[in-house]
Amino acid sequence: MVTLESLQENGAAEMDDSCSMSAYSVSDNDDGHVDSSEGSSSAAKHSRASENIETTIAKTETRAVARTRIFVAFILVVSMIAVAVLIYIFTSKGEQDKFEQKFEDDSTQILETIGSTLDVTLSSTDAFIANIMAYARYSNSTWPFVTKPEYAVEAAKLLVLSKAVYIGEYVFVEEEEKLAWQNYSVHHDSWVQEGIDLQRRNPDYKGIIIDEFQTLGLIHDNFAQERIGGPYMPTWQVAPVVPIYFPYNWDASTHERMGPTIKHIFEKQHVVIGAASGVADPNNPDQILQAEYDALWIKNYISEDDNPSEPFSEIYYPMIDAPGQVRIDVDQPQDIVGFSVITFFWRDLIRDILYEDSKGVVVVIENSCNQVWTYQIDGPNTTYLGPGDLHDSNFDGMRRSAPLYNLRELFSNSGVYTGIPLGEDYCVHTLHVYPSTEMRNEFITHGPIIYTVSAVAFFVLTLLAFLIYDWKVERRQKKVMATAVQTSKIVSSLFPSNVRDRLFQGRETGEHGLPFVGLEPQKRRLKSFLSSGSDKSAEAREVDVDRPIADLFPNCTVMFADISGFTAWSSVREPAQVFRLLETLYGAFDEIANKRRVFKV
C-alpha cells in the first residue's frame, strides 16, 4: 500500500511547507522502479508530442491556404494587367482607326475635288478657245488678226467656273506680220473699254477699276521698249482689264519664266501648268524681288482681303486651229496660233473642300521646277504656311500623293474632258496630303488612359476586398484553430492515445456522412433519439446508436490502491497542490505502463 508518508519522504519542490511528493514503486514481477519526476516528464512529453502534431498540421494547412491566397492574388493581378493592356490597346486602336479613316476620307475628298476642279477648268477653257477658233473661221479672219466679240462676258463666266482670277490671250506674230499686227491692234482695241465697263457692272469682280488708260501700238518688253526680232507673242484680249500697264502688245516671250514655257508648248503641243509665282527661296534675292513684282501685279485683280503674296500659277493652253476635230491629236504637228493663260491661286483650288469638322489637313505642293510650298486646310478655310515642305515628319507613313496630270484621271470623270492633254514632262506638279498633330488630337484623346485606369482601379478594389475578406477569414480561422488546439489538449490529457485517435476518427467519419455522436452530451442524444429515432428505419437507427469505444483485453490487471492519510492531507491543501500530487502519481503510472507496453486506463 502506498502511504502518504512514503510520498512525502523525498519532498517535491512544488509543495508548500510540509507538502511533498516522493518517489513510489510498483512491483510487477521484475520490481520496476520509476520516480515521480520521470512520470511528470512523460506526461509533458506526451502533451508536447500531441501539440507538435497539431502544430504541424496547422502549419501545413496554413501554408496551403497561403499558397491558394497567393495564387488567387496572382490571378487577379495578371487579369488586371491583361485586361488593362487589352483595354488600352483596343481603345487606342479604335481612336487611331477613326483618325486614319477620317484622314483617308478627307484626303480623298481633297484629291477628288482638285481633280474635278482641274477637269472643269480644262474643259471650260477648251470650250472657250474652241468658240474663239470657230468665230475666226466663220468670220473669215486669219490669225493673228482675230478679235472675239463679247470676250469679257465669256471670260468672266470662265473665271468663275474655273476659280481663276485672270485669263489672257497671246497670239503668235511672225516678223513679217509685225507692222500689220501693230496697226491692227490699235484699231481694234475697243474690247478694252468694253471689259472695264463690264467689270463695273459685275458684282463678282473683286479687283480695281481703271477708267483712264494708255495704249501702245508697239510690241514691247517689260520696260515698254519695242521688241526687235521675231517671232513675237504679244498679249491681246484679256479679262479682267486693268490697264495700269499697257493693256496689250506686251511680248510674253521676253519674260524670264514664261519664255521657256512658251517654247515647250510649241514643241510638245500640251497643256502646261507653269512654275508658281510668289514662291521664293529666302536665300535668293532675285527670286524674292521677282515675287514682289508678281504680287504687285496680281493684287490688282483680287480683293483687298486676299493675300497677293501667296503662290499662284498659270495654265498655258495652246490655241490650235484644227477645224472638225473633237480630240486633237497632239502627236501630229498642229497649227498653233497662240495660247491662253489662266491664272489661279492655289489657295482657291483647295478652298471650300472640307466640312467644318475637318481640321489640320496639310497639303504640300511641289513641282519639278524646284518649288515647294505648304497649305493647311481647316474645314472650308485654307492657311498658307509658307514656302518649303512644312508637314510633320511623324506622319510620313500616312502620306497620300498624286501628280496633277494623273490626279485628274484618277479622281474625275475622265470622259468629260476631250481637249488637249496636260503635259507630264514639264514642271510637273505633285500634291502630297498629310495629317497633322492638330488633326490627330481631334481623335487621339486621354480616353484609353481613363478607361485603363478605371479598369485597374476596379481590379485593385476587387483585390483589396479579397485581401480584407481573406484577413477576416484567417483571423476567424486562427480563433477556431486556437479553440480546437485547446480542446485537443484537453482531450489528450483526459484520454489515452488510442482512445483519443478513435474519437477523432469518429469525427472524420461524421464529416463523410455518418453522424458523429461520440462527444454529444447524453441529454442531447436522448432528445434526438426521442424526437426522430422512431421515424427512422432500423438501419438508420443502427447508424445513430452510440458506438462505444471498447476493446477486448484477455489479460488485464486491476489495481486498487489507497493513499493513507490522503483525505486528511488534502483537506488542508490548496486544490492546485492536490492536483499536482495526483498528476505526478498518474504520470508515474503512465511511464511504467509505456515501458512495459501495457495499456493503462
SELUM-893688 format. One line per 8 residues: number of its first residue (from 1); their letters; for each residue x, y, z of C-alpha. Coordinates in pm, 1 decimal. Layout:
N
NUM = A = X,Y,Z; ... .
end
This chain:
601
1 = MVTLESLQ = 0.0,0.0,0.0; 126.5,342.0,-86.0; 114.0,573.9,208.5; 111.9,947.4,212.5; 422.8,936.4,429.1; 610.0,742.3,161.9; 512.7,1001.9,-94.1; 646.0,1272.2,134.3 .
9 = ENGAAEMD = 987.4,1114.3,201.7; 1171.8,1275.9,-90.3; 971.7,1607.0,-84.2; 867.2,1767.8,-415.5; 983.4,2126.1,-469.1; 641.1,2247.5,-577.6; 463.5,2172.2,-244.1; 428.7,2441.8,19.3 .
17 = DSCSMSAY = 591.3,2379.0,360.0; 546.5,2011.5,456.5; 367.8,1907.7,131.0; 597.9,1693.9,-83.3; 567.6,1420.0,-344.9; 802.0,1128.6,-301.8; 901.7,855.7,-531.3; 694.5,546.2,-527.7 .
25 = SVSDNDDG = 738.2,196.9,-656.7; 506.9,-56.7,-809.8; 604.4,-422.4,-804.0; 531.1,-620.2,-1117.6; 745.2,-935.2,-1133.2; 1073.4,-752.4,-1203.0; 1016.8,-477.4,-944.3; 1048.6,-195.6,-1195.2 .
33 = HVDSSEGS = 1100.6,140.7,-1031.6; 1047.2,496.0,-1157.8; 1042.7,824.0,-972.2; 770.5,1090.0,-986.7; 977.1,1339.1,-1189.9; 1007.7,1088.1,-1473.6; 629.9,1031.7,-1470.6; 565.1,1402.3,-1487.7 .
41 = SSAAKHSR = 819.2,1434.9,-1770.0; 645.7,1157.3,-1962.0; 311.7,1335.4,-1939.7; 473.2,1656.8,-2055.5; 642.1,1481.9,-2346.1; 313.9,1320.6,-2441.1; 142.6,1657.1,-2432.8; 420.0,1823.8,-2632.5 .
49 = ASENIETT = 418.0,1545.9,-2892.2; 44.8,1587.0,-2936.8; 87.1,1961.3,-2956.7; 366.7,1926.1,-3214.5; 147.0,1708.2,-3435.4; -134.7,1958.1,-3417.2; 104.7,2244.0,-3483.5; 248.1,2061.9,-3784.1 .
57 = IAKTETRA = -98.5,2002.3,-3924.6; -192.2,2364.0,-3863.1; 123.2,2487.1,-4034.2; 63.3,2257.5,-4331.0; -291.0,2383.0,-4372.2; -175.4,2740.7,-4326.3; 83.9,2700.0,-4599.3; -178.5,2551.2,-4830.9 .
65 = VARTRIFV = -411.8,2842.2,-4764.1; -125.9,3088.8,-4813.9; -37.7,2930.0,-5146.8; -400.9,2948.1,-5253.2; -415.6,3309.8,-5144.0; -103.1,3394.0,-5342.4; -237.5,3207.5,-5645.2; -569.9,3393.0,-5635.5 .
73 = AFILVVSM = -392.1,3726.3,-5588.0; -159.3,3638.4,-5876.2; -456.0,3554.2,-6098.5; -621.1,3885.2,-6008.6; -303.6,4081.0,-6077.8; -241.2,3902.1,-6407.7; -605.3,3952.0,-6505.6; -580.6,4317.7,-6412.7 .
81 = IAVAVLIY = -270.2,4364.7,-6626.2; -415.1,4167.3,-6918.1; -748.0,4349.4,-6911.4; -577.1,4688.0,-6872.4; -345.5,4617.7,-7164.9; -631.3,4491.6,-7382.9; -849.9,4790.0,-7296.3; -570.7,5032.0,-7373.6 .
89 = IFTSKGEQ = -479.2,4855.7,-7697.6; -835.6,4828.3,-7826.6; -943.1,5179.8,-7727.7; -621.7,5329.0,-7863.1; -658.6,5128.8,-8181.5; -1019.3,5241.8,-8210.5; -917.6,5605.4,-8187.4; -627.2,5551.1,-8426.0 .
97 = DKFEQKFE = -856.8,5376.6,-8674.3; -1104.6,5664.5,-8659.5; -821.7,5912.6,-8707.9; -681.7,5722.6,-9004.7; -1026.0,5674.4,-9157.5; -1103.9,6043.8,-9120.7; -776.9,6136.6,-9286.8; -843.7,5883.6,-9560.7 .
105 = DDSTQILE = -1184.5,6039.3,-9625.7; -1057.4,6398.1,-9612.8; -754.6,6334.6,-9832.0; -968.4,6150.3,-10084.6; -1214.5,6437.6,-10089.2; -932.1,6688.7,-10138.6; -777.4,6495.6,-10424.9; -1114.3,6426.6,-10584.9 .
113 = TIGSTLDV = -1220.3,6790.3,-10563.7; -892.3,6921.7,-10702.1; -907.7,6665.6,-10981.5; -1265.7,6761.0,-11061.2; -1188.3,7134.7,-11047.9; -891.3,7087.9,-11277.2; -1105.7,6883.1,-11511.9; -1373.3,7154.4,-11518.3 .
121 = TLSSTDAF = -1111.6,7425.9,-11571.1; -952.6,7246.8,-11863.1; -1287.7,7155.1,-12014.5; -1426.4,7507.8,-11989.5; -1102.3,7654.5,-12125.5; -1112.2,7409.6,-12414.1; -1469.3,7512.6,-12492.1; -1380.6,7880.6,-12457.8 .
129 = IANIMAYA = -1091.0,7850.7,-12702.6; -1293.4,7632.8,-12938.9; -1550.5,7912.8,-12952.6; -1279.9,8166.2,-13042.0; -1140.9,7937.3,-13312.8; -1489.5,7885.3,-13455.6; -1552.2,8259.4,-13465.4; -1228.2,8309.9,-13656.3 .
137 = RYSNSTWP = -1329.5,8055.5,-13917.5; -1684.2,8177.6,-13961.4; -1575.3,8543.0,-13974.2; -1314.8,8460.9,-14239.2; -1047.2,8605.4,-14012.2; -687.8,8493.7,-14029.0; -457.8,8465.0,-13732.5; -335.0,8668.1,-13555.4 .
145 = FVTKPEYA = -589.9,8923.6,-13672.8; -884.5,8795.4,-13469.2; -1085.3,8985.3,-13205.9; -1364.4,8791.8,-13033.6; -1680.4,8991.5,-12959.2; -1819.0,8963.8,-12605.5; -1484.4,8832.4,-12493.4; -1516.6,8992.1,-12148.0 .
153 = VEAAKLLV = -1856.2,8831.9,-12081.5; -1748.5,8481.2,-12176.4; -1419.2,8520.5,-11993.4; -1595.6,8634.3,-11674.1; -1807.3,8318.6,-11676.7; -1499.5,8106.0,-11736.1; -1315.5,8266.6,-11443.8; -1599.6,8191.7,-11202.1 .
161 = LSKAVYIG = -1628.8,7833.4,-11323.2; -1255.8,7762.0,-11305.3; -1183.8,7957.7,-10980.8; -929.0,8165.4,-11170.6; -855.6,8538.5,-11143.0; -717.9,8620.9,-11486.7; -727.8,8496.9,-11843.6; -520.9,8638.0,-12127.3 .
169 = EYVFVEEE = -476.7,8560.3,-12494.3; -131.7,8564.5,-12653.7; -113.7,8544.5,-13033.4; 172.9,8424.2,-13247.2; 309.5,8702.1,-13472.5; 578.8,8639.4,-13731.5; 835.1,8907.8,-13807.6; 671.9,8987.1,-14142.7 .
177 = EKLAWQNY = 336.7,9032.4,-13968.4; 467.7,9273.0,-13704.8; 373.8,9603.4,-13865.8; 35.5,9480.8,-13979.2; -33.7,9347.4,-13632.3; 69.7,9667.6,-13459.1; -164.3,9864.4,-13685.2; -447.0,9611.4,-13634.4 .
185 = SVHHDSWV = -417.5,9618.5,-13255.4; -452.3,9994.4,-13233.5; -768.8,9999.5,-13447.6; -940.4,9701.1,-13279.1; -886.9,9773.3,-12908.4; -1246.9,9863.0,-12823.7; -1260.0,9541.2,-12618.2; -1052.4,9723.6,-12352.3 .
193 = QEGIDLQR = -1324.0,9972.4,-12266.4; -1593.1,9707.7,-12302.1; -1413.3,9497.9,-12044.0; -1380.5,9787.8,-11798.6; -1748.8,9869.5,-11833.8; -1844.4,9506.0,-11772.9; -1629.2,9486.8,-11460.6; -1807.3,9787.2,-11319.5 .
201 = RNPDYKGI = -2140.1,9604.1,-11361.0; -2016.4,9263.1,-11248.1; -2083.1,9200.5,-10872.9; -1841.4,8905.3,-10874.2; -1546.6,9119.1,-10977.6; -1320.7,9199.1,-10676.4; -1031.9,9385.2,-10841.0; -975.2,9751.4,-10907.2 .
209 = IIDEFQTL = -1128.1,9953.6,-11191.8; -916.1,10186.1,-11404.3; -1109.8,10432.4,-11621.0; -819.9,10621.1,-11775.8; -550.4,10428.7,-11955.9; -295.8,10449.4,-12233.6; -220.6,10207.5,-12513.8; 97.5,10129.8,-12702.6 .
217 = GLIHDNFA = 78.7,10000.4,-13056.1; 432.5,9865.1,-13047.8; 521.0,9512.0,-12943.0; 724.3,9585.8,-12631.6; 910.7,9428.8,-12340.9; 887.6,9480.5,-11963.3; 1035.6,9828.1,-11994.4; 796.0,9942.2,-12273.4 .
225 = QERIGGPY = 1076.5,9916.4,-12527.7; 993.9,9796.2,-12877.0; 1088.4,9437.3,-12942.0; 1310.1,9378.7,-13242.0; 1335.8,9036.8,-13399.3; 1050.4,8790.5,-13409.3; 863.2,8578.8,-13373.7; 657.4,8751.8,-13106.2 .
233 = MPTWQVAP = 390.2,8651.9,-12853.9; 210.5,8980.7,-12776.0; -84.8,8997.8,-12537.9; -417.9,9061.9,-12694.1; -761.5,9019.8,-12537.7; -754.4,8976.0,-12158.4; -1000.1,8971.9,-11869.2; -1029.5,9140.8,-11630.4 .
241 = VVPIYFPY = -892.8,9454.5,-11793.6; -674.9,9650.9,-11550.4; -473.0,9891.4,-11765.8; -219.4,10007.8,-11510.1; 27.0,9886.4,-11766.5; -35.0,9894.2,-12139.2; -332.5,9658.5,-12189.0; -190.7,9476.1,-12492.6 .
249 = NWDASTHE = 118.1,9411.0,-12707.3; 345.5,9308.4,-12419.9; 567.1,9032.1,-12557.6; 541.6,8733.6,-12320.5; 836.6,8560.0,-12484.2; 1065.1,8814.7,-12314.9; 957.7,8707.8,-11967.4; 1213.4,8502.8,-11775.5 .
257 = RMGPTIKH = 961.0,8245.4,-11657.1; 709.9,8248.3,-11943.5; 962.6,8235.2,-12227.9; 1081.0,7873.5,-12167.5; 722.9,7764.2,-12108.1; 605.5,7906.2,-12440.9; 886.6,7727.9,-12619.2; 786.2,7398.0,-12458.2 .
265 = IFEKQHVV = 423.2,7447.6,-12561.5; 515.3,7485.2,-12926.2; 739.7,7179.4,-12910.5; 511.9,6937.5,-12721.9; 165.6,7079.8,-12802.8; 48.6,7001.9,-12447.2; -127.3,7197.2,-12177.3; 126.8,7310.1,-11918.6 .
273 = IGAASGVA = 99.9,7439.5,-11562.8; 392.0,7675.9,-11522.6; 612.4,7749.4,-11225.1; 444.2,7921.1,-10933.7; 478.5,8289.8,-10861.8; 521.1,8404.5,-10503.8; 738.7,8109.0,-10403.7; 1084.5,8247.1,-10343.0 .
281 = DPNNPDQI = 1393.4,8096.9,-10190.8; 1469.5,8310.2,-9881.7; 1837.7,8292.0,-9973.7; 1786.8,8406.0,-10333.9; 1747.6,8787.8,-10367.5; 1647.1,8765.9,-10734.5; 1360.6,8529.5,-10656.1; 1248.6,8749.3,-10369.3 .
289 = LQAEYDAL = 1244.2,9055.9,-10596.3; 1053.7,8869.7,-10866.9; 798.8,8751.2,-10611.7; 743.6,9111.2,-10505.9; 683.2,9218.1,-10867.5; 439.8,8931.4,-10915.5; 249.4,9031.4,-10602.0; 228.8,9394.3,-10719.1 .
297 = WIKNYISE = 77.6,9281.0,-11048.7; -171.4,9022.2,-10920.5; -307.0,9233.3,-10633.6; -497.5,9448.4,-10888.5; -717.4,9151.1,-10981.9; -820.7,9028.7,-10637.8; -996.2,9152.1,-10327.4; -813.8,9363.0,-10072.7 .
305 = DDNPSEPF = -877.6,9086.1,-9818.8; -683.0,8832.5,-10023.6; -308.6,8796.0,-9984.0; -132.9,8866.6,-10318.1; 196.5,8717.2,-10196.9; 58.8,8363.4,-10184.0; 155.1,8122.5,-10463.0; -31.1,8139.6,-10793.7 .
313 = SEIYYPMI = 31.3,7967.0,-11124.8; -70.8,7988.2,-11489.1; -223.9,7719.9,-11704.6; -90.1,7753.5,-12058.1; -343.9,7624.0,-12307.4; -234.6,7604.7,-12674.5; -471.1,7757.1,-12931.0; -465.0,7508.3,-13218.4 .
321 = DAPGQVRI = -651.0,7570.3,-13540.3; -791.2,7221.0,-13602.3; -1137.6,7250.6,-13759.1; -1366.4,6948.3,-13735.7; -1167.8,6776.2,-13459.0; -1318.2,6694.1,-13117.2; -999.6,6541.6,-12982.3; -689.6,6699.9,-13122.6 .
329 = DVDQPQDI = -409.6,6455.4,-13199.8; -112.2,6626.3,-13039.1; 120.1,6353.7,-13161.0; 84.4,6503.8,-13508.1; 212.5,6853.7,-13595.5; -60.0,7112.4,-13542.8; -102.1,7478.3,-13634.2; -58.5,7667.4,-13304.9 .
337 = VGFSVITF = -177.5,8025.4,-13349.5; -127.3,8131.8,-12988.9; -214.3,8026.7,-12636.7; -434.2,8131.9,-12347.9; -311.1,8177.4,-11992.9; -542.6,8112.2,-11696.4; -403.0,8245.1,-11369.3; -526.8,8090.8,-11043.3 .
345 = FWRDLIRD = -429.2,8098.4,-10677.0; -353.5,7759.3,-10530.5; -549.9,7854.1,-10220.4; -864.0,7885.7,-10432.7; -805.2,7541.9,-10577.4; -812.0,7378.8,-10232.2; -1058.7,7613.4,-10059.7; -1416.7,7518.1,-9963.0 .
353 = ILYEDSKG = -1349.5,7147.3,-9994.2; -1384.0,7006.5,-9642.4; -1655.8,7038.5,-9379.6; -1619.3,7232.6,-9057.1; -1531.9,6921.9,-8854.2; -1224.5,6851.9,-9068.1; -922.4,7031.0,-8930.3; -548.0,7014.7,-8963.0 .
361 = VVVVIENS = -505.1,6858.3,-9308.4; -170.9,6962.9,-9456.4; -122.4,6988.0,-9833.0; 231.0,7013.0,-9968.8; 262.5,7114.9,-10334.5; 586.7,7061.5,-10518.0; 688.3,7077.0,-10880.5; 979.9,6971.3,-11091.9 .
369 = CNQVWTYQ = 1078.2,7339.6,-11118.3; 1230.2,7303.8,-10769.3; 947.1,7476.3,-10587.8; 770.6,7355.9,-10273.2; 508.0,7526.9,-10059.1; 262.3,7420.8,-9792.3; -101.1,7485.7,-9701.9; -313.9,7375.5,-9408.6 .
377 = IDGPNTTY = -683.8,7310.7,-9458.4; -925.6,7367.2,-9169.9; -1275.9,7295.6,-9290.1; -1357.4,7535.3,-9576.0; -1061.3,7762.0,-9494.6; -701.1,7739.0,-9610.1; -391.0,7883.9,-9446.9; -68.0,7940.4,-9633.3 .
385 = LGPGDLHD = 212.2,7809.8,-9411.4; 494.3,7927.9,-9634.5; 749.6,7800.3,-9884.7; 905.6,7462.0,-9825.6; 775.1,7129.2,-9702.1; 636.9,7214.4,-9357.8; 445.5,6899.1,-9272.6; 513.1,6698.4,-8956.0 .
393 = SNFDGMRR = 757.1,6420.0,-9040.4; 587.1,6194.5,-8784.9; 309.6,6143.0,-9039.0; 527.7,6048.4,-9335.4; 379.6,5699.8,-9332.4; 27.0,5834.1,-9392.4; 111.4,6048.3,-9694.6; -115.3,6040.3,-9998.2 .
401 = SAPLYNLR = 32.5,6175.1,-10319.0; -69.6,6223.8,-10678.7; 66.8,6430.2,-10969.2; -180.1,6677.5,-11117.1; -183.7,6515.2,-11459.8; -269.4,6179.9,-11300.8; -497.4,6334.1,-11040.3; -748.3,6440.8,-11299.6 .
409 = ELFSNSGV = -762.4,6090.3,-11442.9; -784.4,5918.8,-11103.8; -1041.8,6135.7,-10929.4; -1260.0,6279.7,-11202.1; -1477.4,6164.9,-11484.4; -1211.1,6122.5,-11747.6; -1477.4,6113.7,-12018.4; -1573.1,6477.7,-11956.5 .
417 = YTGIPLGE = -1255.0,6638.0,-12085.2; -1188.7,6599.8,-12455.9; -929.5,6872.7,-12502.0; -552.7,6886.4,-12520.5; -389.9,6663.9,-12255.6; -197.9,6800.8,-11959.7; 174.7,6758.8,-12007.6; 367.9,6510.0,-11796.5 .
425 = DYCVHTLH = 721.4,6627.1,-11866.1; 738.3,6996.5,-11780.6; 724.5,7148.5,-11432.5; 513.4,6857.8,-11311.2; 311.8,6949.0,-11002.2; 251.8,6686.1,-10734.2; 22.4,6711.6,-10433.8; 109.4,6544.6,-10102.8 .
433 = VYPSTEMR = -157.0,6527.8,-9833.7; -67.1,6467.7,-9467.5; -248.6,6476.4,-9136.3; -119.6,6699.5,-8859.8; -92.1,6687.7,-8482.9; -392.6,6917.4,-8463.8; -598.7,6670.5,-8663.5; -467.6,6378.8,-8461.4 .
441 = NEFITHGP = -561.2,6549.3,-8134.7; -921.9,6564.0,-8252.5; -932.4,6183.9,-8231.0; -646.0,6069.9,-8007.4; -765.2,6162.5,-7657.8; -699.3,6057.8,-7299.0; -989.7,5814.0,-7324.6; -774.8,5496.3,-7338.8 .
449 = IIYTVSAV = -580.7,5605.6,-7030.7; -901.4,5689.5,-6843.8; -1061.5,5356.4,-6935.7; -744.5,5168.8,-6844.2; -708.5,5344.4,-6508.4; -1076.5,5277.0,-6434.9; -1031.3,4907.3,-6508.0; -716.7,4893.0,-6294.4 .
457 = AFFVLTLL = -896.8,5073.8,-6012.2; -1180.5,4821.2,-6030.8; -937.0,4530.7,-6007.7; -746.1,4697.6,-5726.0; -1069.2,4741.4,-5530.9; -1154.6,4378.5,-5600.9; -811.1,4271.1,-5482.7; -842.0,4483.0,-5168.9 .
465 = AFLIYDWK = -1184.8,4335.4,-5099.2; -1038.3,3988.2,-5142.0; -748.8,4064.9,-4908.8; -980.1,4213.1,-4646.4; -1209.4,3912.5,-4672.9; -911.8,3677.3,-4653.5; -780.3,3863.0,-4349.3; -1118.3,3834.5,-4177.8 .
473 = VERRQKKV = -1145.1,3463.7,-4257.4; -788.5,3399.5,-4146.7; -848.9,3578.6,-3819.4; -1159.7,3370.4,-3761.7; -972.9,3053.5,-3851.5; -698.2,3138.6,-3605.3; -956.6,3173.8,-3332.0; -1118.6,2845.9,-3432.2 .
481 = MATAVQTS = -779.0,2678.6,-3451.8; -681.0,2808.1,-3111.0; -1002.6,2670.3,-2967.3; -951.4,2339.2,-3147.0; -594.2,2309.6,-3022.4; -703.7,2384.8,-2670.7; -981.1,2126.7,-2697.7; -735.8,1874.9,-2838.5 .
489 = KIVSSLFP = -504.1,1932.9,-2544.6; -787.4,1869.6,-2304.7; -888.4,1552.2,-2486.4; -525.7,1439.0,-2496.1; -495.7,1492.0,-2124.2; -817.8,1303.1,-2048.1; -794.3,1006.5,-2282.4; -512.7,773.8,-2382.8 .
497 = SNVRDRLF = -378.3,799.7,-2733.1; -571.8,507.0,-2878.4; -899.0,636.1,-2739.5; -820.9,990.4,-2849.5; -734.8,876.7,-3201.3; -1057.3,681.6,-3230.8; -1254.4,978.0,-3107.7; -1102.1,1195.1,-3381.4 .
505 = QGRETGEH = -1150.2,916.9,-3633.0; -1517.8,910.1,-3544.5; -1534.0,1286.3,-3608.5; -1383.6,1240.6,-3952.4; -1633.1,967.2,-4026.4; -1908.2,1201.8,-3932.4; -1779.7,1454.1,-4181.5; -1825.0,1197.9,-4457.1 .
513 = GLPFVGLE = -2191.6,1148.4,-4395.7; -2223.4,945.0,-4072.8; -2338.3,1150.0,-3779.4; -2077.3,1177.6,-3503.2; -2220.6,1148.9,-3156.5; -1924.0,1029.0,-2956.7; -1888.4,1356.6,-2768.8; -2252.5,1459.5,-2784.3 .
521 = PQKRRLKS = -2398.7,1515.1,-2438.5; -2623.3,1243.3,-2303.3; -2929.7,1464.4,-2273.2; -2898.1,1580.4,-2635.8; -2857.9,1222.8,-2759.2; -3166.1,1122.6,-2568.1; -3362.8,1415.9,-2705.5; -3254.1,1337.2,-3062.3 .
529 = FLSSGSDK = -3348.6,976.8,-3019.3; -3691.3,1059.4,-2877.4; -3767.0,1318.6,-3149.0; -3653.2,1133.4,-3459.3; -3548.6,783.6,-3375.6; -3893.8,633.0,-3411.0; -3933.4,761.4,-3764.6; -3620.8,603.9,-3895.6 .
537 = SAEAREVD = -3557.0,264.3,-4032.0; -3372.7,3.5,-3836.2; -3062.0,62.6,-4045.3; -3069.4,437.0,-3981.4; -3124.8,383.5,-3609.9; -2830.8,149.3,-3605.8; -2612.9,421.3,-3752.9; -2732.3,672.6,-3491.2 .
545 = VDRPIADL = -2665.2,448.8,-3195.5; -2356.0,547.0,-2991.2; -2058.6,345.5,-3079.4; -1880.0,282.8,-2751.9; -1503.8,281.6,-2758.5; -1433.8,-54.5,-2602.8; -1181.5,-328.2,-2678.9; -1134.2,-677.9,-2551.8 .
553 = FPNCTVMF = -819.2,-740.3,-2342.8; -793.9,-1107.9,-2237.6; -515.3,-1033.3,-1990.6; -560.7,-738.9,-1763.3; -486.3,-638.8,-1408.1; -697.9,-419.2,-1192.5; -512.7,-231.2,-923.3; -680.9,-95.3,-615.5 .
561 = ADISGFTA = -466.1,133.6,-404.3; -530.2,358.8,-117.1; -319.0,655.8,-18.0; -317.5,654.1,352.0; -390.0,990.0,506.4; -475.9,1149.8,170.3; -814.6,1271.2,283.3; -675.6,1447.6,586.4 .
569 = WSSVREPA = -381.7,1578.3,388.4; -585.4,1713.5,100.5; -829.8,1882.1,334.9; -562.6,2128.8,444.1; -410.8,2183.0,99.1; -495.0,2403.5,-196.7; -671.2,2234.3,-490.2; -372.7,2306.9,-712.3 .
577 = QVFRLLET = -145.5,2121.1,-473.0; -379.0,1823.4,-467.1; -392.2,1828.9,-848.3; -14.2,1836.2,-879.0; 14.6,1537.8,-644.6; -232.8,1331.0,-841.9; -86.6,1434.9,-1175.4; 258.7,1327.2,-1060.2 .
585 = LYGAFDEI = 122.5,994.5,-944.1; -66.8,929.6,-1267.9; 234.2,1032.7,-1471.4; 446.8,774.6,-1293.3; 190.5,508.2,-1375.5; 190.7,618.7,-1741.9; 567.0,598.1,-1764.3; 574.5,247.4,-1616.3 .
593 = ANKRRVFK = 291.9,136.9,-1847.6; 471.5,270.4,-2152.9; 794.1,94.1,-2060.2; 610.6,-232.1,-2000.8; 395.2,-186.5,-2309.1; 86.8,-211.6,-2100.3; -235.2,-31.9,-2189.2; -346.3,158.6,-1882.8 .
601 = V = -684.1,312.8,-1830.8 .
end
